[in-house]
Every structure is written in structure tokens, then in C-alpha cells.
């Protein structure tokens, strides 16, 4: 006979921190218990006493009751979030009268800002606001094991405590300690027979990147892949503040908004300080911004952006000094020195080797290149083609009308099956290109001098 579910929990408890529980047989007799502050299998006088002891040490002051039988370990009754010891004990006795075993365990809130997931070989996948079964749904974060562990450690201040590399481990990581060993990681299930899996290529947006903010997730991933990122303090809606990156040596700061999903050029970036709460109240009534970054300034000699081309080589564009005006399309790209271009190319290649085709924003000071933003995009096919495609009609758009108007025009063009011809001396790696790539509207860039040449002809 296979091991019963509570016996499996006892085995898991030898390897990791499990949710506190007590189990009973169909006669209502206690079988196992793992409750903090009590000995293993502490014998309680009654079902009521055992459940009351568990409820008293549960951080949520809440328990679940799960029924099972030797022939049917899954698909039985499950009662969630019971706050009364009398009610929970009554359910145990009722289910026992039906010939069922029961496990009463502490409720673990999946909406506490933590994540649940699965570790398998060199892969870890996880998602906020769900149980480990959430990895079976779209939107999961999928990372190489060591990258995932380091990323979660930065965000939560503690690394997930996972058993050995072999087998499949269902786990959850929480901001507040809980479980029998009073830790931040709960191990729910271990399958030592599961085959290993190779390290994946990370992709985002996903539910976790949306919780952090797309910009935060991209930069944090960049740090873990070896890029230099300005020292950043993240003030999040969902999580306690956390930091990452390297000091730039500057005492000046930038305040950058991080929407849940990248919306290039839409929300405010401020050099210096402004009240972030006033900013969010004014700009973000719908809570589209997941977090705000307070970031060291880079004393930039050159700044700009780069994008992967179809030959895997980056197209590098930039300007002297800070690049915010370039990214907003208010400054045409200028000459970038060969050594700076080489540094940006090296940064691009380092990140693209792990992430694939990318768009990155950069700044170069007197000695090195800094990563300011990282996104995954389709490779650039041609220096003048933003998004490939052959619609029946291209509508002209003058960059003087601005990014917000372009956002609306892109949506209208997609509905009509048209393309957009962007007229202006802007970089193809600027936010004008970002908006059209994100909208996936066939589009191309035409410089002002090219328009003049067409008209002369």
C-alpha cells in the first residue's frame, strides 16, 4: 500500500519546513502532529485540544481540514480558512464517521506577497497569489535554479530553503515566518522520482514581474546576469522595500516609475526627488504602477539604447550626456565613440546569451557602462523597419505629436489593419520604436531628410 498523505508529510518534515498539522484516523484517533512548540507527534487529549493548539500558533489564526482515504488520496472534501476550533473539530468527527482520514493544517495565505512554485533539477518556476499548482497556469516565472534563488533572496531578504537538487519539490516562500520549523519556506511535497530538467531561457512579462514592475524585474535579472545596475531602492505596492545594484558614486538620485507591464514613456521619470505618493495619486489612479525606484544617478558622458538585430548583433544608438530626451524622441541620435559602442555591445552580448533578443537602455560614465532598463523584444530586421509587415496602407505619424498620441494611433491602426510610418529624426531604439513594437503594428521610420528627398523627386 502506498504511504498515506500524512505519512508523506512526516517524511517531508524530515527534510524541510512543513505547514503545521495534526492528522486523525477514521476512529477520530490522532495519528501524527507537527505543531511548533510541541514535541513530534505530541499526544493531545482530544481532537478539540489538538485543533485548538494548532489554531493558537497559526499566523493566520485559521486552519484547513482535508479528507483522504487509502484508496482515494485526492479529490475528497477540503475545507479552507476555518477560524473556530469547535467547527474544525466537528468537521473532523463528521468526516471520520464517513470512514475518512483527515489532516488539519494551518492556513497559509497565498496573497501575503509571497510566491509558490516548483523546483525541478536546474529549473525553478513560481507565481504569486497561488498554490504550487499555479505553475500549471499561464504567467509563471521560469528561471534557472541559481538565478531564481538569488532573485528571490534579493526581493524577500531570504533565500528559499529547498531540499537537494534531485527530484521535484513543491514549495512556497513567505515574507513572514510560519510552519513547524518557523521559517520563510514551506515545503509541500517532494517527488524524488521526478526526472531533472535543464535550465530554461527566462521570459517576461509574467505574474511575478507584474507584481514587481516590469522595469524592476528586468533590471534585477540584469544584475544577476552580471550587468552593472545603479544602486536602486524599490518601493513596492505589494512588498516591503528592497535594494539591489551598485553605487555609482553620485549623490544625486533619479525617481523612476515601474508599471506592471512596460508602457514606454508614459509615466514620469524625475531627476532629483519628488513625493512618490503624490506622483502615484496624480498619475496612477488605476494602480498600473507596481513600484517606484529611487536610483543612483550615473554621471553619463553618453547614453542611449541598443536592440538585437536578426544577425544577433546589437544596433547601438545614443547621445552625449543623459539619454532621457533621446528616449522620448526629442533628441536625434548622434555619434557614439567606438570604445563606448564596444562596451554597450559587450553588455548586450552578455545579457542576450541568457535572455535572447533584447532592448536595453544604457549610460556610460568615464569608466564603464550601466544598464538602465532591460526588455525582451523581437529582433530588428532592418535599420528603418520597426515592426515588419506589409499592410495595404501606411499612415504617416509626425513625432511632434508625441508618444501618447502615437499610442492611440497604434491602437487604431491595429484595428484597421494599417501600418504606421513614423516621420522624424528619432532613434529606432527610442520609446517611439518601443510603443510600436509593443503594439505589434507594422511600422517603419522615415527621417525628415528622406521625406524631403521624396518630395523633390
Secondary structure as the mmCIF struct_conf table of DSSP 4:
data_model
#
loop_
_struct_conf.conf_type_id
_struct_conf.id
_struct_conf.beg_label_comp_id
_struct_conf.beg_label_asym_id
_struct_conf.beg_label_seq_id
_struct_conf.end_label_comp_id
_struct_conf.end_label_asym_id
_struct_conf.end_label_seq_id
HELX_LH_PP_P HELX_LH_PP_P1 UNK A 2 UNK A 4
HELX_RH_AL_P HELX_RH_AL_P1 UNK A 5 UNK A 13
TURN_TY1_P TURN_TY1_P1 UNK A 14 UNK A 15
BEND BEND1 UNK A 16 UNK A 16
STRN STRN1 UNK A 21 UNK A 24
TURN_TY1_P TURN_TY1_P2 UNK A 26 UNK A 27
BEND BEND2 UNK A 28 UNK A 28
STRN STRN2 UNK A 30 UNK A 34
TURN_TY1_P TURN_TY1_P3 UNK A 36 UNK A 37
BEND BEND3 UNK A 38 UNK A 38
TURN_TY1_P TURN_TY1_P4 UNK A 40 UNK A 41
BEND BEND4 UNK A 45 UNK A 46
HELX_RH_AL_P HELX_RH_AL_P2 UNK A 47 UNK A 57
TURN_TY1_P TURN_TY1_P5 UNK A 59 UNK A 60
BEND BEND5 UNK A 61 UNK A 61
STRN STRN3 UNK A 63 UNK A 68
BEND BEND6 UNK A 70 UNK A 71
BEND BEND7 UNK A 74 UNK A 76
STRN STRN4 UNK A 78 UNK A 82
HELX_RH_AL_P HELX_RH_AL_P3 UNK A 85 UNK A 97
TURN_TY1_P TURN_TY1_P6 UNK A 98 UNK A 99
STRN STRN5 UNK A 101 UNK A 106
TURN_TY1_P TURN_TY1_P7 UNK A 110 UNK A 111
BEND BEND8 UNK A 112 UNK A 113
STRN STRN6 UNK A 115 UNK A 120
TURN_TY1_P TURN_TY1_P8 UNK A 121 UNK A 122
STRN STRN7 UNK A 123 UNK A 128
BEND BEND9 UNK A 129 UNK A 130
HELX_RH_3T_P HELX_RH_3T_P1 UNK A 132 UNK A 136
BEND BEND10 UNK A 137 UNK A 137
TURN_TY1_P TURN_TY1_P9 UNK A 138 UNK A 139
STRN STRN8 UNK A 141 UNK A 144
HELX_RH_AL_P HELX_RH_AL_P4 UNK A 145 UNK A 156
BEND BEND11 UNK A 157 UNK A 158
BEND BEND12 UNK A 165 UNK A 167
STRN STRN9 UNK A 168 UNK A 178
TURN_TY1_P TURN_TY1_P10 UNK A 179 UNK A 182
STRN STRN10 UNK A 183 UNK A 191
TURN_TY1_P TURN_TY1_P11 UNK A 192 UNK A 193
BEND BEND13 UNK A 194 UNK A 194
HELX_LH_PP_P HELX_LH_PP_P2 UNK A 195 UNK A 196
HELX_LH_PP_P HELX_LH_PP_P3 UNK A 198 UNK A 202
BEND BEND14 UNK A 205 UNK A 205
HELX_RH_AL_P HELX_RH_AL_P5 UNK A 207 UNK A 212
HELX_RH_AL_P HELX_RH_AL_P6 UNK A 214 UNK A 224
TURN_TY1_P TURN_TY1_P12 UNK A 225 UNK A 226
STRN STRN11 UNK A 229 UNK A 230
STRN STRN12 UNK A 232 UNK A 236
BEND BEND15 UNK A 237 UNK A 239
STRN STRN13 UNK A 242 UNK A 244
BEND BEND16 UNK A 245 UNK A 245
STRN STRN14 UNK A 246 UNK A 246
BEND BEND17 UNK A 249 UNK A 249
BEND BEND18 UNK A 251 UNK A 251
STRN STRN15 UNK A 253 UNK A 259
BEND BEND19 UNK A 260 UNK A 261
TURN_TY1_P TURN_TY1_P13 UNK A 264 UNK A 266
BEND BEND20 UNK A 267 UNK A 267
STRN STRN16 UNK A 269 UNK A 271
BEND BEND21 UNK A 272 UNK A 272
HELX_RH_AL_P HELX_RH_AL_P7 UNK A 276 UNK A 283
TURN_TY1_P TURN_TY1_P14 UNK A 285 UNK A 286
STRN STRN17 UNK A 289 UNK A 296
HELX_LH_PP_P HELX_LH_PP_P4 UNK A 297 UNK A 298
BEND BEND22 UNK A 301 UNK A 301
STRN STRN18 UNK A 302 UNK A 308
STRN STRN19 UNK A 309 UNK A 309
TURN_TY1_P TURN_TY1_P15 UNK A 310 UNK A 311
BEND BEND23 UNK A 312 UNK A 312
HELX_LH_PP_P HELX_LH_PP_P5 UNK A 313 UNK A 313
STRN STRN20 UNK A 314 UNK A 320
BEND BEND24 UNK A 321 UNK A 321
HELX_RH_AL_P HELX_RH_AL_P8 UNK A 324 UNK A 327
TURN_TY1_P TURN_TY1_P16 UNK A 328 UNK A 329
BEND BEND25 UNK A 330 UNK A 331
HELX_RH_AL_P HELX_RH_AL_P9 UNK A 338 UNK A 355
BEND BEND26 UNK A 357 UNK A 357
STRN STRN21 UNK A 358 UNK A 364
BEND BEND27 UNK A 366 UNK A 367
STRN STRN22 UNK A 369 UNK A 376
HELX_LH_PP_P HELX_LH_PP_P6 UNK A 378 UNK A 379
STRN STRN23 UNK A 380 UNK A 380
STRN STRN24 UNK A 382 UNK A 382
TURN_TY1_P TURN_TY1_P17 UNK A 383 UNK A 384
STRN STRN25 UNK A 385 UNK A 387
BEND BEND28 UNK A 392 UNK A 392
STRN STRN26 UNK A 394 UNK A 398
HELX_RH_3T_P HELX_RH_3T_P2 UNK A 399 UNK A 401
HELX_RH_AL_P HELX_RH_AL_P10 UNK A 403 UNK A 416
TURN_TY1_P TURN_TY1_P18 UNK A 417 UNK A 417
STRN STRN27 UNK A 419 UNK A 423
BEND BEND29 UNK A 424 UNK A 425
TURN_TY1_P TURN_TY1_P19 UNK A 428 UNK A 429
BEND BEND30 UNK A 430 UNK A 430
HELX_RH_AL_P HELX_RH_AL_P11 UNK A 431 UNK A 439
TURN_TY1_P TURN_TY1_P20 UNK A 440 UNK A 440
STRN STRN28 UNK A 443 UNK A 446
HELX_RH_AL_P HELX_RH_AL_P12 UNK A 448 UNK A 456
#
